[in-house]
């Protein structure tokens, strides 16, 4: 498994977006960056994390979360944030998904 932060897929394909962090992780969440909202002080607030669905599944390992997205669509293209936490604290990693229109 690799540590890519940018993933490319063709529309209709399945993509595995991997988010690796150091240490034993107790909680992983992945957010779509363009679904942020601004707080009253102007800071960006994360909306609800992406959840399992008919198109999205998650695989978890000790220091790795994998988001598997089936039947990629052009609307899936964008930036994502992976947040992992344990008793040491919280870390965030940015990932980008690029979608090509057709094969």
N, CA and C atoms as a LAMMPS dump frame, in Angstrom:
ITEM: TIMESTEP
0
ITEM: NUMBER OF ATOMS
309
ITEM: BOX BOUNDS ff ff ff
-5.0000000000000000e+02 5.0000000000000000e+02
-5.0000000000000000e+02 5.0000000000000000e+02
-5.0000000000000000e+02 5.0000000000000000e+02
ITEM: ATOMS id mol type element x y z
1 1 1 N 0.842 -1.177 0
2 1 2 C 0 0 0
3 1 3 C 0.887 1.24 0
4 2 1 N 0.403 2.279 -0.662
5 2 2 C 1.267 3.444 -0.798
6 2 3 C 0.721 4.647 -0.037
7 3 1 N 1.5 5.72 -0.046
8 3 2 C 1.149 6.934 0.686
9 3 3 C 0.761 8.073 -0.25
10 4 1 N 0.184 7.767 -1.407
11 4 2 C -0.181 8.819 -2.348
12 4 3 C -1.157 9.783 -1.694
13 5 1 N -1.048 11.042 -2.081
14 5 2 C -2.02 12.019 -1.625
15 5 3 C -2.888 12.485 -2.781
16 6 1 N -2.6 12.018 -3.989
17 6 2 C -3.395 12.344 -5.153
18 6 3 C -3.764 11.041 -5.857
19 7 1 N -5.027 10.896 -6.174
20 7 2 C -5.528 9.679 -6.802
21 7 3 C -6.24 10.054 -8.088
22 8 1 N -6.063 9.245 -9.139
23 8 2 C -6.707 9.499 -10.42
24 8 3 C -7.453 8.254 -10.853
25 9 1 N -8.664 8.456 -11.356
26 9 2 C -9.486 7.343 -11.83
27 9 3 C -10.296 7.798 -13.026
28 10 1 N -10.737 6.845 -13.814
29 10 2 C -11.649 7.128 -14.911
30 10 3 C -13.075 7.047 -14.399
31 11 1 N -13.961 7.86 -14.955
32 11 2 C -15.369 7.808 -14.59
33 11 3 C -15.859 6.371 -14.777
34 12 1 N -16.587 5.859 -13.797
35 12 2 C -17.104 4.492 -13.838
36 12 3 C -16.224 3.475 -13.148
37 13 1 N -14.961 3.819 -12.885
38 13 2 C -14.032 2.901 -12.225
39 13 3 C -14.252 2.88 -10.712
40 14 1 N -13.496 2.014 -10.049
41 14 2 C -13.428 1.972 -8.593
42 14 3 C -12.063 2.508 -8.178
43 15 1 N -12.023 3.337 -7.153
44 15 2 C -10.759 3.893 -6.674
45 15 3 C -10.606 3.585 -5.19
46 16 1 N -9.358 3.331 -4.78
47 16 2 C -9.009 3.105 -3.378
48 16 3 C -8.161 4.29 -2.924
49 17 1 N -8.742 5.134 -2.1
50 17 2 C -8.029 6.3 -1.58
51 17 3 C -7.5 5.951 -0.197
52 18 1 N -6.17 5.915 -0.078
53 18 2 C -5.532 5.491 1.164
54 18 3 C -5.035 6.678 1.959
55 19 1 N -5.267 6.626 3.259
56 19 2 C -4.825 7.664 4.185
57 19 3 C -4.021 6.989 5.292
58 20 1 N -2.699 7.178 5.258
59 20 2 C -1.813 6.551 6.234
60 20 3 C -1.334 7.589 7.244
61 21 1 N -1.349 7.208 8.496
62 21 2 C -0.854 8.07 9.574
63 21 3 C 0.035 7.236 10.489
64 22 1 N 0.838 7.91 11.312
65 22 2 C 1.714 7.206 12.227
66 22 3 C 0.996 6.803 13.498
67 23 1 N 1.397 5.689 14.055
68 23 2 C 0.839 5.253 15.328
69 23 3 C -0.445 4.471 15.192
70 24 1 N -0.849 3.881 16.293
71 24 2 C -2.09 3.114 16.354
72 24 3 C -3.272 4.078 16.406
73 25 1 N -4.202 3.929 15.473
74 25 2 C -5.319 4.865 15.346
75 25 3 C -6.581 4.269 15.956
76 26 1 N -7.306 5.09 16.707
77 26 2 C -8.561 4.633 17.308
78 26 3 C -9.785 5.148 16.562
79 27 1 N -9.611 6.216 15.755
80 27 2 C -10.753 6.77 15.027
81 27 3 C -10.283 7.412 13.727
82 28 1 N -10.923 7.063 12.616
83 28 2 C -10.657 7.651 11.303
84 28 3 C -11.932 8.279 10.782
85 29 1 N -11.809 9.448 10.158
86 29 2 C -12.931 10.082 9.476
87 29 3 C -12.404 10.704 8.193
88 30 1 N -13.189 10.65 7.142
89 30 2 C -12.823 11.294 5.886
90 30 3 C -13.94 12.253 5.506
91 31 1 N -13.538 13.483 5.147
92 31 2 C -14.473 14.552 4.809
93 31 3 C -14.224 15.033 3.388
94 32 1 N -15.248 15.489 2.726
95 32 2 C -15.125 16.132 1.418
96 32 3 C -14.88 17.609 1.681
97 33 1 N -13.724 18.144 1.223
98 33 2 C -13.331 19.513 1.576
99 33 3 C -14.288 20.579 1.063
100 34 1 N -14.865 20.396 -0.099
101 34 2 C -15.738 21.438 -0.629
102 34 3 C -17.116 21.427 0.028
103 35 1 N -17.298 20.56 1.028
104 35 2 C -18.541 20.552 1.784
105 35 3 C -18.366 21.186 3.159
106 36 1 N -17.294 21.993 3.292
107 36 2 C -17.057 22.719 4.548
108 36 3 C -18.03 23.878 4.673
109 37 1 N -18.177 24.352 5.863
110 37 2 C -18.945 25.563 6.102
111 37 3 C -18.108 26.483 6.973
112 38 1 N -18.427 27.751 6.979
113 38 2 C -17.683 28.706 7.786
114 38 3 C -18.362 28.908 9.13
115 39 1 N -17.548 28.947 10.182
116 39 2 C -18.058 29.243 11.51
117 39 3 C -18.286 30.735 11.674
118 40 1 N -18.85 31.141 12.791
119 40 2 C -19.15 32.549 13.029
120 40 3 C -17.884 33.412 13.075
121 41 1 N -16.74 32.786 13.394
122 41 2 C -15.479 33.525 13.437
123 41 3 C -14.712 33.441 12.123
124 42 1 N -15.323 32.846 11.078
125 42 2 C -14.688 32.765 9.764
126 42 3 C -13.833 31.528 9.548
127 43 1 N -13.668 30.685 10.573
128 43 2 C -12.882 29.474 10.409
129 43 3 C -13.709 28.394 9.717
130 44 1 N -13.015 27.506 8.993
131 44 2 C -13.715 26.426 8.315
132 44 3 C -14.085 25.325 9.302
133 45 1 N -15.324 24.874 9.229
134 45 2 C -15.805 23.768 10.047
135 45 3 C -16.073 22.581 9.137
136 46 1 N -15.666 21.41 9.545
137 46 2 C -15.936 20.221 8.754
138 46 3 C -17.39 19.81 8.926
139 47 1 N -18.019 19.441 7.837
140 47 2 C -19.373 18.907 7.917
141 47 3 C -19.277 17.438 8.282
142 48 1 N -20.368 16.73 8.149
143 48 2 C -20.402 15.318 8.529
144 48 3 C -19.41 14.51 7.7
145 49 1 N -18.77 13.514 8.326
146 49 2 C -17.837 12.666 7.581
147 49 3 C -18.579 11.797 6.563
148 50 1 N -17.852 11.34 5.572
149 50 2 C -18.406 10.425 4.578
150 50 3 C -18.696 9.105 5.27
151 51 1 N -19.807 8.492 4.937
152 51 2 C -20.197 7.231 5.562
153 51 3 C -20.325 6.133 4.53
154 52 1 N -20.362 4.886 5.011
155 52 2 C -20.582 3.738 4.135
156 52 3 C -21.893 3.905 3.382
157 53 1 N -21.892 3.478 2.119
158 53 2 C -23.099 3.519 1.298
159 53 3 C -22.973 2.426 0.236
160 54 1 N -23.876 2.423 -0.71
161 54 2 C -23.787 1.419 -1.784
162 54 3 C -22.574 1.655 -2.661
163 55 1 N -22.063 2.898 -2.696
164 55 2 C -20.883 3.218 -3.516
165 55 3 C -19.601 3.367 -2.713
166 56 1 N -19.707 3.6 -1.412
167 56 2 C -18.521 3.895 -0.592
168 56 3 C -18.389 2.88 0.533
169 57 1 N -17.19 2.302 0.634
170 57 2 C -16.883 1.375 1.728
171 57 3 C -15.556 1.78 2.341
172 58 1 N -15.385 1.466 3.62
173 58 2 C -14.137 1.775 4.31
174 58 3 C -13.478 0.497 4.788
175 59 1 N -12.145 0.482 4.691
176 59 2 C -11.332 -0.596 5.239
177 59 3 C -10.386 0.048 6.229
178 60 1 N -10.214 -0.569 7.384
179 60 2 C -9.37 -0.004 8.43
180 60 3 C -8.272 -0.984 8.818
181 61 1 N -7.083 -0.456 8.977
182 61 2 C -5.924 -1.207 9.456
183 61 3 C -5.332 -0.39 10.598
184 62 1 N -4.269 -0.848 11.229
185 62 2 C -3.769 -0.171 12.43
186 62 3 C -3.412 1.291 12.182
187 63 1 N -2.791 1.631 11.066
188 63 2 C -2.438 3.026 10.797
189 63 3 C -2.857 3.451 9.392
190 64 1 N -3.9 2.836 8.868
191 64 2 C -4.325 3.103 7.5
192 64 3 C -5.838 3.006 7.38
193 65 1 N -6.427 4.007 6.749
194 65 2 C -7.847 3.958 6.381
195 65 3 C -7.907 3.992 4.865
196 66 1 N -8.746 3.15 4.295
197 66 2 C -8.915 3.115 2.851
198 66 3 C -10.38 3.373 2.545
199 67 1 N -10.618 4.391 1.719
200 67 2 C -11.978 4.66 1.266
201 67 3 C -12.081 4.111 -0.158
202 68 1 N -12.945 3.122 -0.343
203 68 2 C -13.159 2.51 -1.649
204 68 3 C -14.433 3.107 -2.227
205 69 1 N -14.295 3.781 -3.378
206 69 2 C -15.452 4.404 -4.021
207 69 3 C -15.683 3.697 -5.353
208 70 1 N -16.877 3.133 -5.5
209 70 2 C -17.247 2.415 -6.721
210 70 3 C -17.956 3.356 -7.679
211 71 1 N -17.85 3.022 -8.967
212 71 2 C -18.546 3.779 -10.011
213 71 3 C -18.289 5.28 -9.871
214 72 1 N -17.008 5.642 -9.896
215 72 2 C -16.59 7.036 -9.75
216 72 3 C -17.319 7.92 -10.765
217 73 1 N -17.762 9.086 -10.293
218 73 2 C -18.416 10.067 -11.156
219 73 3 C -17.581 11.349 -11.175
220 74 1 N -17.787 12.155 -12.195
221 74 2 C -17.069 13.426 -12.278
222 74 3 C -17.324 14.284 -11.046
223 75 1 N -18.492 14.164 -10.453
224 75 2 C -18.825 14.956 -9.259
225 75 3 C -18.052 14.501 -8.02
226 76 1 N -17.381 13.332 -8.083
227 76 2 C -16.559 12.869 -6.96
228 76 3 C -15.208 13.567 -6.924
229 77 1 N -14.832 14.208 -8.034
230 77 2 C -13.54 14.882 -8.093
231 77 3 C -13.48 15.999 -7.069
232 78 1 N -12.338 16.114 -6.413
233 78 2 C -12.168 17.191 -5.445
234 78 3 C -11.157 16.843 -4.379
235 79 1 N -11.129 17.661 -3.349
236 79 2 C -10.197 17.494 -2.229
237 79 3 C -10.914 16.854 -1.056
238 80 1 N -10.184 16.008 -0.351
239 80 2 C -10.714 15.29 0.806
240 80 3 C -9.737 15.453 1.962
241 81 1 N -10.244 15.381 3.171
242 81 2 C -9.408 15.416 4.37
243 81 3 C -9.658 14.164 5.182
244 82 1 N -8.584 13.507 5.567
245 82 2 C -8.651 12.335 6.429
246 82 3 C -8.19 12.783 7.809
247 83 1 N -8.985 12.497 8.822
248 83 2 C -8.606 12.807 10.197
249 83 3 C -8.478 11.507 10.976
250 84 1 N -7.379 11.379 11.677
251 84 2 C -7.146 10.202 12.509
252 84 3 C -6.812 10.671 13.917
253 85 1 N -7.299 9.911 14.902
254 85 2 C -7.004 10.295 16.274
255 85 3 C -6.678 9.066 17.108
256 86 1 N -5.943 9.313 18.182
257 86 2 C -5.673 8.324 19.227
258 86 3 C -5.408 9.112 20.509
259 87 1 N -4.92 8.456 21.519
260 87 2 C -4.731 9.141 22.796
261 87 3 C -3.653 10.219 22.74
262 88 1 N -2.82 10.245 21.651
263 88 2 C -1.813 11.297 21.486
264 88 3 C -2.408 12.585 20.917
265 89 1 N -3.534 12.478 20.213
266 89 2 C -4.132 13.664 19.607
267 89 3 C -4.755 13.375 18.253
268 90 1 N -4.837 14.408 17.418
269 90 2 C -5.516 14.357 16.135
270 90 3 C -4.573 14.828 15.036
271 91 1 N -4.554 14.111 13.908
272 91 2 C -3.788 14.533 12.741
273 91 3 C -4.71 14.538 11.53
274 92 1 N -4.387 15.395 10.57
275 92 2 C -5.158 15.486 9.334
276 92 3 C -4.231 15.313 8.144
277 93 1 N -4.729 14.672 7.106
278 93 2 C -4.006 14.501 5.852
279 93 3 C -4.94 14.922 4.725
280 94 1 N -4.387 15.608 3.731
281 94 2 C -5.171 16.021 2.573
282 94 3 C -4.979 15.038 1.436
283 95 1 N -6.058 14.784 0.715
284 95 2 C -6.011 13.896 -0.456
285 95 3 C -6.797 14.566 -1.573
286 96 1 N -6.415 14.289 -2.816
287 96 2 C -7.136 14.821 -3.958
288 96 3 C -7.544 13.675 -4.863
289 97 1 N -8.742 13.766 -5.403
290 97 2 C -9.231 12.791 -6.369
291 97 3 C -9.476 13.486 -7.685
292 98 1 N -8.794 13.023 -8.737
293 98 2 C -8.959 13.541 -10.094
294 98 3 C -9.711 12.479 -10.892
295 99 1 N -10.738 12.899 -11.616
296 99 2 C -11.558 11.959 -12.375
297 99 3 C -11.497 12.316 -13.856
298 100 1 N -11.067 11.348 -14.664
299 100 2 C -11.039 11.513 -16.112
300 100 3 C -12.407 11.146 -16.679
301 101 1 N -12.841 11.86 -17.681
302 101 2 C -14.151 11.641 -18.289
303 101 3 C -14.068 10.494 -19.3
304 102 1 N -14.311 9.295 -18.855
305 102 2 C -14.293 8.119 -19.748
306 102 3 C -12.951 7.447 -19.802
307 103 1 N -12.927 6.29 -20.462
308 103 2 C -11.698 5.495 -20.518
309 103 3 C -10.956 5.724 -21.804
